[in-house]
Amino acid sequence: MKDILTPRFIVLSLLVIAAASTRALPYLIPHIWNFTAIGALAIFAGAQFSDKRLAFIMPLAAMAISDLFIGNGFSLLVYLGFTAMVACGFLLREKVSATNVVLASFISASVFYLITNFAFFYPVSLYPHNISGILTSYAAALPFFRNMLIGNLVFSAVLFSSLNLLAKKYPALAK
């Protein structure tokens, strides 16, 4: 409980809220589906929250709350994909660098893409459950993958550099 009352936790939570609010961007600016900070948020949470439970809870709670307002509904695959992205953030712990953040952004977007677009997870009426269906599903999702990757890269840079700059000015925010 004492970890929750620290300045670091409060700043991390505010960054989570700011990142989660970007889920509304596609409703405000047309043609940018999947260009949000939520993937970067999952990576960031995995890398920055010392309590692994909070690393999972924060981005998933942000997703759930924003789903209530956006009305996309709950998709277990999407939440599973974001859980995998948090795990990618764990790989950054104690090794945060620009190169590692770029790698984590690419790997996490790729894992999310592979999980959420596997044709066997969809009704056969949408994609046949064969190699053709898998390839069709993945091809149809390429624009969304591109947008998520760009979003991960942009918003990871914002989140990680924001915390880094704040921690330099306010050492209490460092780990």
C-alpha positions, 0 to 999 in steps of 0.5 A: 500500500505504501508504494501507491502513495509515492510520487512515482506511482502517482506520476506513472498513474497520470501517464497511464490516464493520459495514454489511455485517453488516446483510445478516443483518437480514431473518433476525433481524427479519421483514418487512424485506427489502432494509432493510440498509446495503449500498446506503448502504455502496456510496454511502459507499465511492464517496464516501470511498475515494480509490482508486476500485478500493477503492471498488468492491472493498470493498462488492462483497467485503462482498456476496460474503462475506455471500452465502457466509453468507446463501446467496442465491447470486450474481446478476450483476444485483445486483452490477451494481446495487451497482456503479452505486450506488458510481458514485452515491457518486463524485458525492458526492466533495468535495460531501458534504452532507445534501442530496446524501446524500439525493439519492444515496440516492434515485438509487442505490436507483432505479437499482438498482431499475430494473436488477434488476427489468427483466423481460427479465432474467428467464425468460419463465416469470416475467415475459413479455418485453413492457410488461406483464411489465415493469410487473408486475416493477416493481410486484412489486418496489415493497416492496423498493424502498421498503425499500432507499430507507429503508435507504439513507437511514437507513444513509447518515446513520449512515455519513456522520455517524459518519465526520464525527464521528470526523474532527472528534475525530481529524483524521487521519481526514479526507481 
